[in-house]
Amino acid sequence: MELVMLLIVHLTLLSTPCTSKAKPSNGFSVDIFHRDSPLSPFYDPSLNHTKIVLRAAMRSISRSYNLDKVETKIITNNGEYLMRVFIGTPPEESFLDVDTGSGLIWIQCQPCAKCFQQVTPIFDTMKSSTYEKLPCSSLPCRMLPSAYCVGSGDCSYKISYGDGSFSIGEIGSDVISFGPDDKNLLVSFQSTVFGCGYNNSWFPDRTVQSTTGIAGLGNSPYSLVSQVSPKVGRIFSYCLLPFWSQSSGKLRFSFESTQSGTEVFTIPMFSKPDHPFYYVTLNAISVDKTNVTIGDHLKIDMIVDSGSSFTSIPSETFNSLYDEITDSREYKPLANPPPPFKLCYEGLTSLDLPSITFNFSGGAFPLPSSNNAYISLDKLVCLAILPTEDTFSILGSISQVNHKVEYDLDKKTISFAQTDCSLA
């Protein structure tokens, strides 16, 4: 109990904001964009639509596999959506993965023993007048699962991922600011705790300057959400656009719900000890109006994940879904769909295929066929749901595109409202 009280006091004190244009007490929002969007600093014009989709699908398979790694209970996968932040004094620009599956903020730092490529300069702690390394006696060092003490008395951390990626460094604190550029910062938070990685390795698919670190939004005392919440509230939301969009979506932090309209779908969420994930309970899947048998699983614990493109469900449940979709139409599915897809049709559009609804505890969530249930690849249309052999299922970002997704950490709910995220 004493440790919990210390944590509450510490979080209240560490994120004291200074603002220029926005009042953080009313919340604030930042632009987010897909890593393969033309707006992204990592945009590769040599990749066509099909290559981008196939790479995202393979990353989703990797991320689903990594979810089941008990050793770290942390996942990564190249960051499907990015946000711009500014760290230190003077502020240095970074592009961080927006990740609801991670409970820690971390970036690469100089002096770097081993760092992967990134488009912006690697953060140099010696050049920031406000950076502080935290000692072993500090509360973050005692609370963070990835933190440990070293002989110098400084607090260190190590995060290892199932795909072989890792980040090793020290736990420190500095000013983190948000805005369109370093001359127009909207809001800043002093003494924000994060990992400063001096020894980092990223999965081979990520060598092309694909990230500079992680903005953990997960259920953890030192995630970005937890650290800004004393000043801007314990509600956050995002609105995701597809990777080809020329516009940016929004990530918003606030005290009050910003959902509106009659088509808001709200369901309970829950957490598990030592996991940063946000879970919802999937009771059934409907194809048109027919319920799919989900096998031996009376219910499925599903993680709502901003960091994985594709939704994944247990193989047994997927096989029932596959059978119901193919039986509901006379069209013949492709005999050998491109991996990792399992169900594709040639010469059709998503509007030719049945609707899919996820029936969660709390209500039904229909996946609009044109955006969320199916995806196009050249002359093919494929089911945007993949099977997994792991014990975890994921509600991926494609299922959430053009929905405002809001997490209320006090009410323990997640709400979805279909919208045009380019206008959000």
C-alpha positions as CSV (number, residue, x, y, z in Angstrom):
1,M,0.0,0.0,0.0
2,E,2.9,2.4,0.8
3,L,4.4,1.8,-2.6
4,V,1.1,2.5,-4.3
5,M,0.7,5.8,-2.5
6,L,4.2,6.8,-3.4
7,L,3.5,6.0,-7.0
8,I,0.4,8.2,-7.0
9,V,2.3,11.1,-5.5
10,H,5.2,10.6,-7.9
11,L,3.0,10.5,-11.0
12,T,1.3,13.7,-9.9
13,L,4.6,15.5,-9.5
14,L,6.6,14.2,-12.4
15,S,4.5,15.5,-15.3
16,T,4.2,19.1,-14.5
17,P,3.4,20.7,-17.8
18,C,4.4,24.1,-19.3
19,T,2.3,25.1,-22.3
20,S,2.5,27.6,-25.1
21,K,-0.8,27.4,-27.0
22,A,-3.0,24.7,-25.5
23,K,-4.3,24.2,-22.0
24,P,-3.4,20.6,-21.1
25,S,-6.2,20.6,-18.4
26,N,-8.6,20.5,-21.4
27,G,-6.6,17.7,-23.0
28,F,-4.5,17.8,-26.2
29,S,-4.1,15.9,-29.4
30,V,-1.2,15.0,-31.7
31,D,-1.1,13.8,-35.3
32,I,-0.4,10.1,-35.9
33,F,0.2,8.5,-39.3
34,H,0.9,5.1,-40.7
35,R,4.6,4.2,-41.1
36,D,4.0,3.6,-44.9
37,S,1.9,6.7,-45.4
38,P,3.3,9.4,-47.8
39,L,3.3,11.6,-44.7
40,S,5.8,9.3,-42.9
41,P,9.5,10.1,-42.8
42,F,9.9,6.3,-43.5
43,Y,7.8,6.4,-46.6
44,D,9.3,4.2,-49.4
45,P,7.8,5.1,-52.8
46,S,9.3,2.0,-54.3
47,L,6.8,-0.2,-52.4
48,N,3.5,-0.7,-54.1
49,H,0.2,-1.4,-52.3
50,T,0.5,-5.2,-52.4
51,K,4.0,-5.2,-51.0
52,I,3.0,-2.9,-48.2
53,V,0.0,-5.1,-47.3
54,L,2.0,-8.4,-47.4
55,R,4.8,-7.0,-45.2
56,A,2.3,-5.7,-42.7
57,A,0.6,-9.1,-42.6
58,M,4.0,-10.9,-41.9
59,R,4.7,-8.4,-39.1
60,S,1.3,-9.1,-37.6
61,I,2.1,-12.9,-37.6
62,S,5.4,-12.1,-35.8
63,R,3.7,-9.8,-33.3
64,S,1.0,-12.4,-32.5
65,Y,3.7,-15.0,-31.9
66,N,5.6,-12.6,-29.6
67,L,2.6,-12.0,-27.5
68,D,2.9,-15.4,-26.0
69,K,6.5,-14.9,-24.8
70,V,6.2,-15.2,-21.0
71,E,9.7,-14.1,-20.5
72,T,9.1,-10.4,-21.3
73,K,5.3,-10.0,-21.7
74,I,6.3,-7.2,-24.1
75,I,5.8,-7.2,-27.8
76,T,7.0,-5.2,-30.7
77,N,6.6,-5.2,-34.4
78,N,7.9,-2.2,-36.3
79,G,5.3,0.3,-35.3
80,E,2.4,0.5,-37.6
81,Y,1.5,4.1,-36.5
82,L,3.9,6.9,-35.5
83,M,3.7,10.1,-33.5
84,R,6.1,13.0,-33.5
85,V,7.5,14.0,-30.1
86,F,10.3,16.4,-28.9
87,I,12.6,15.4,-26.1
88,G,15.0,17.5,-24.0
89,T,16.1,21.1,-23.7
90,P,16.6,22.2,-26.5
91,P,13.9,19.9,-27.9
92,E,15.1,17.1,-30.2
93,E,12.6,15.5,-32.7
94,S,11.8,11.8,-32.5
95,F,9.2,9.6,-34.2
96,L,7.9,6.9,-31.9
97,D,5.7,3.9,-32.4
98,V,2.2,4.4,-31.0
99,D,1.9,1.1,-29.1
100,T,-0.9,0.1,-26.8
101,G,0.9,-3.2,-26.2
102,S,3.9,-1.6,-24.5
103,G,4.2,-0.1,-21.0
104,L,7.4,1.9,-21.4
105,I,8.6,4.9,-23.4
106,W,12.1,4.3,-24.8
107,I,14.3,5.9,-27.4
108,Q,17.9,5.5,-28.7
109,C,20.5,7.7,-26.9
110,Q,24.1,8.8,-27.4
111,P,26.8,7.7,-26.7
112,C,25.6,4.7,-28.5
113,A,27.4,1.4,-28.2
114,K,25.1,-0.2,-30.8
115,C,22.2,1.6,-32.4
116,F,20.1,1.0,-35.5
117,Q,19.6,3.6,-38.2
118,Q,17.0,6.3,-37.7
119,V,16.0,9.4,-39.8
120,T,16.5,11.9,-37.0
121,P,19.6,12.5,-34.9
122,I,20.0,10.1,-32.0
123,F,19.2,11.9,-28.7
124,D,22.3,13.0,-26.9
125,T,21.7,13.3,-23.1
126,M,24.8,15.5,-22.7
127,K,23.2,18.1,-24.9
128,S,20.0,18.4,-22.9
129,S,20.2,20.6,-19.9
130,T,17.1,19.0,-18.3
131,Y,18.0,15.3,-18.7
132,E,18.6,13.3,-15.4
133,K,19.5,9.7,-15.0
134,L,17.6,8.0,-12.2
135,P,19.2,6.2,-9.3
136,C,18.4,2.7,-8.1
137,S,16.5,4.1,-5.1
138,S,14.0,5.9,-7.4
139,L,10.4,4.8,-7.5
140,P,10.5,4.1,-11.3
141,C,13.4,1.7,-10.8
142,R,11.4,-0.2,-8.2
143,M,8.2,-0.2,-10.2
144,L,9.3,-1.0,-13.8
145,P,9.5,-4.7,-14.5
146,S,12.3,-4.2,-17.0
147,A,14.5,-2.1,-14.6
148,Y,17.4,-3.3,-12.5
149,C,20.3,-1.8,-10.5
150,V,24.0,-1.7,-11.5
151,G,27.1,-1.2,-9.5
152,S,27.2,2.6,-10.1
153,G,23.9,3.0,-8.4
154,D,22.2,4.1,-11.6
155,C,18.9,2.5,-12.7
156,S,19.2,0.4,-15.9
157,Y,16.7,-1.5,-18.0
158,K,16.7,-4.3,-20.6
159,I,13.8,-5.2,-22.8
160,S,14.0,-8.3,-25.0
161,Y,11.5,-9.2,-27.7
162,G,10.5,-12.5,-29.1
163,D,11.9,-11.7,-32.5
164,G,15.4,-11.1,-31.2
165,S,15.1,-7.3,-30.9
166,F,16.2,-5.6,-27.7
167,S,17.0,-2.3,-26.0
168,I,19.4,-1.9,-23.1
169,G,20.2,1.3,-21.4
170,E,19.5,3.6,-18.4
171,I,16.2,4.9,-17.0
172,G,16.2,8.7,-17.1
173,S,13.8,11.6,-17.2
174,D,13.5,14.7,-19.3
175,V,11.0,17.1,-20.8
176,I,8.8,15.5,-23.5
177,S,6.9,18.0,-25.7
178,F,4.3,17.7,-28.4
179,G,3.7,19.9,-31.4
180,P,4.1,20.2,-35.2
181,D,7.7,21.3,-34.9
182,D,10.2,22.5,-32.3
183,K,9.2,26.1,-32.8
184,N,5.5,25.5,-32.2
185,L,5.3,23.2,-29.2
186,L,1.7,22.9,-27.8
187,V,2.4,21.2,-24.5
188,S,5.3,19.9,-22.5
189,F,5.7,17.6,-19.6
190,Q,8.6,17.9,-17.2
191,S,10.6,14.9,-15.8
192,T,8.9,12.3,-17.9
193,V,10.4,8.9,-17.2
194,F,11.7,6.8,-20.2
195,G,14.4,4.3,-21.2
196,C,17.5,5.7,-22.8
197,G,18.9,2.9,-25.0
198,Y,22.6,2.7,-25.6
199,N,22.6,-0.8,-26.9
200,N,19.8,-1.6,-29.3
201,S,19.0,-4.1,-32.0
202,W,16.0,-4.1,-34.2
203,F,14.4,-6.9,-36.2
204,P,16.0,-7.2,-39.8
205,D,12.8,-5.9,-41.4
206,R,13.3,-2.7,-39.5
207,T,16.8,-1.7,-40.6
208,V,15.5,1.0,-43.0
209,Q,15.1,3.7,-40.5
210,S,11.7,2.5,-39.4
211,T,11.5,3.9,-35.9
212,T,13.4,5.8,-33.2
213,G,11.7,4.2,-30.2
214,I,8.4,3.3,-28.5
215,A,5.7,5.4,-27.1
216,G,4.1,2.9,-24.7
217,L,0.4,3.5,-24.2
218,G,-0.2,0.3,-22.3
219,N,-1.5,-0.5,-18.8
220,S,1.6,0.4,-16.9
221,P,2.5,3.0,-14.2
222,Y,5.2,4.6,-16.5
223,S,3.5,4.4,-19.9
224,L,3.0,7.7,-21.6
225,V,-0.7,7.6,-20.8
226,S,0.0,7.1,-17.0
227,Q,2.6,9.9,-16.9
228,V,0.5,12.6,-18.5
229,S,-2.8,11.6,-16.9
230,P,-2.5,13.6,-13.7
231,K,-2.6,16.8,-15.8
232,V,-4.7,15.8,-18.8
233,G,-6.9,13.0,-17.6
234,R,-7.2,9.2,-17.9
235,I,-9.0,9.0,-21.2
236,F,-7.2,8.6,-24.4
237,S,-8.4,8.0,-28.0
238,Y,-7.0,7.5,-31.4
239,C,-8.4,7.6,-34.9
240,L,-6.5,5.6,-37.5
241,L,-6.3,6.1,-41.2
242,P,-5.2,3.5,-43.8
243,F,-1.6,3.6,-44.9
244,W,-2.4,5.1,-48.3
245,S,-4.1,8.2,-46.8
246,Q,-2.6,11.6,-47.5
247,S,-4.0,12.8,-44.1
248,S,-3.0,12.2,-40.5
249,G,-5.2,10.7,-37.8
250,K,-5.3,11.9,-34.2
251,L,-4.2,10.7,-30.7
252,R,-6.0,12.6,-28.0
253,F,-5.6,12.7,-24.2
254,S,-8.4,14.2,-22.1
255,F,-10.4,14.2,-18.8
256,E,-13.8,13.8,-20.6
257,S,-15.0,11.5,-23.3
258,T,-15.0,13.1,-26.8
259,Q,-17.2,10.4,-28.3
260,S,-20.4,11.7,-29.8
261,G,-23.4,10.6,-31.9
262,T,-25.7,7.6,-31.7
263,E,-23.4,5.0,-33.2
264,V,-21.0,4.7,-30.3
265,F,-20.3,1.1,-29.3
266,T,-18.9,0.7,-25.7
267,I,-17.6,-2.5,-24.2
268,P,-15.8,-3.4,-20.9
269,M,-12.1,-3.9,-21.0
270,F,-9.9,-5.6,-18.4
271,S,-6.2,-6.2,-17.6
272,K,-4.1,-9.0,-16.3
273,P,-1.3,-8.9,-13.7
274,D,2.1,-7.9,-15.2
275,H,0.7,-7.4,-18.7
276,P,0.5,-4.0,-20.3
277,F,-2.3,-5.1,-22.6
278,Y,-6.0,-4.0,-22.8
279,Y,-8.3,-7.0,-23.1
280,V,-11.8,-7.4,-24.3
281,T,-13.9,-10.6,-24.3
282,L,-15.0,-12.0,-27.7
283,N,-18.0,-14.3,-27.3
284,A,-18.9,-15.1,-30.9
285,I,-18.4,-14.1,-34.5
286,S,-21.2,-13.6,-37.0
287,V,-21.1,-14.0,-40.8
288,D,-24.0,-12.0,-42.1
289,K,-26.5,-13.1,-39.4
290,T,-25.1,-16.6,-38.8
291,N,-23.1,-17.2,-35.7
292,V,-19.7,-19.0,-36.2
293,T,-18.8,-21.8,-33.8
294,I,-15.6,-20.7,-32.0
295,G,-14.7,-24.3,-31.0
296,D,-13.6,-25.3,-27.5
297,H,-13.2,-21.6,-26.7
298,L,-16.3,-20.5,-24.8
299,K,-14.9,-17.0,-25.0
300,I,-11.7,-15.5,-26.3
301,D,-9.6,-12.9,-24.5
302,M,-8.7,-10.4,-27.3
303,I,-6.1,-7.7,-27.1
304,V,-7.0,-4.3,-28.7
305,D,-3.7,-3.4,-30.3
306,S,-2.6,-0.3,-32.2
307,G,0.7,-2.0,-33.1
308,S,-0.5,-4.9,-35.2
309,S,-2.1,-4.4,-38.6
310,F,-4.2,-7.6,-38.9
311,T,-6.7,-9.2,-36.5
312,S,-5.8,-12.7,-35.4
313,I,-7.9,-15.4,-33.8
314,P,-7.3,-19.0,-32.8
315,S,-6.9,-21.4,-35.7
316,E,-9.9,-23.5,-34.7
317,T,-12.1,-20.4,-34.7
318,F,-10.6,-19.2,-37.9
319,N,-11.4,-22.5,-39.6
320,S,-15.1,-22.1,-38.6
321,L,-15.1,-18.5,-39.9
322,Y,-13.4,-19.6,-43.2
323,D,-16.0,-22.3,-43.7
324,E,-19.0,-20.0,-43.1
325,I,-17.7,-17.3,-45.4
326,T,-17.0,-19.8,-48.3
327,D,-20.3,-21.6,-47.7
328,S,-22.3,-18.3,-47.8
329,R,-21.3,-17.4,-51.4
330,E,-20.9,-19.4,-54.6
331,Y,-17.6,-17.8,-55.4
332,K,-14.6,-20.1,-55.5
333,P,-11.7,-18.9,-53.2
334,L,-8.2,-18.8,-54.6
335,A,-6.5,-22.2,-54.2
336,N,-3.1,-20.7,-53.2
337,P,-3.5,-17.3,-51.6
338,P,-0.3,-15.3,-51.0
339,P,1.1,-16.0,-47.6
340,P,0.2,-15.4,-44.8
341,F,-3.4,-14.9,-46.1
342,K,-5.7,-17.9,-45.9
343,L,-8.7,-16.7,-47.8
344,C,-8.6,-14.6,-51.0
345,Y,-10.9,-14.2,-54.0
346,E,-9.9,-13.0,-57.5
347,G,-12.0,-10.5,-59.5
348,L,-14.3,-9.6,-56.6
349,T,-14.6,-6.6,-54.3
350,S,-15.2,-6.6,-50.5
351,L,-18.9,-5.6,-51.2
352,D,-19.4,-9.1,-52.9
353,L,-18.5,-10.8,-49.6
354,P,-20.5,-11.4,-46.4
355,S,-20.4,-9.0,-43.5
356,I,-18.5,-9.9,-40.3
357,T,-19.5,-8.9,-36.8
358,F,-17.5,-9.5,-33.6
359,N,-19.9,-10.1,-30.7
360,F,-18.1,-8.9,-27.6
361,S,-19.2,-8.9,-24.0
362,G,-21.2,-5.7,-24.0
363,G,-22.4,-5.7,-27.6
364,A,-21.8,-6.4,-31.3
365,F,-19.1,-4.6,-33.3
366,P,-19.7,-4.8,-37.1
367,L,-16.6,-4.7,-39.3
368,P,-17.5,-2.6,-42.4
369,S,-16.5,-4.8,-45.4
370,S,-14.9,-2.0,-47.4
371,N,-12.5,-0.9,-44.7
372,N,-12.1,-3.4,-41.9
373,A,-13.0,-7.0,-42.8
374,Y,-11.3,-7.4,-46.1
375,I,-8.3,-5.9,-47.9
376,S,-7.4,-5.6,-51.6
377,L,-4.2,-6.8,-53.2
378,D,-3.9,-6.1,-56.9
379,K,-6.8,-8.2,-58.4
380,L,-7.5,-10.0,-55.2
381,V,-9.6,-9.3,-52.1
382,C,-8.5,-11.1,-48.9
383,L,-9.9,-11.6,-45.5
384,A,-8.1,-9.2,-43.1
385,I,-8.2,-11.8,-40.3
386,L,-5.5,-14.4,-39.8
387,P,-5.2,-17.6,-37.7
388,T,-2.8,-17.9,-34.8
389,E,-1.6,-21.0,-32.9
390,D,-1.0,-18.9,-29.8
391,T,-3.2,-18.3,-26.8
392,F,-3.6,-14.6,-27.5
393,S,-5.9,-13.1,-30.1
394,I,-5.6,-9.5,-31.4
395,L,-8.0,-6.9,-32.7
396,G,-5.6,-5.3,-35.1
397,S,-5.5,-1.8,-36.5
398,I,-7.1,-2.6,-39.9
399,S,-10.3,-3.6,-37.9
400,Q,-10.1,-0.2,-36.2
401,V,-9.4,2.0,-39.2
402,N,-11.8,4.9,-39.5
403,H,-13.1,4.4,-36.0
404,K,-12.5,6.7,-33.1
405,V,-11.3,4.3,-30.4
406,E,-11.5,5.6,-26.9
407,Y,-10.0,4.1,-23.7
408,D,-11.5,5.2,-20.4
409,L,-9.0,3.9,-17.8
410,D,-11.3,4.8,-14.8
411,K,-14.5,3.3,-16.2
412,K,-12.5,0.4,-17.7
413,T,-14.2,0.6,-21.1
414,I,-13.3,0.9,-24.7
415,S,-15.7,2.6,-27.2
416,F,-15.7,2.6,-30.9
417,A,-17.4,5.1,-33.2
418,Q,-17.2,4.8,-36.9
419,T,-16.0,8.0,-38.5
420,D,-13.9,9.6,-41.2
421,C,-10.6,9.9,-39.4
422,S,-9.3,12.4,-41.9
423,L,-11.8,14.8,-40.4
424,A,-11.5,13.8,-36.7
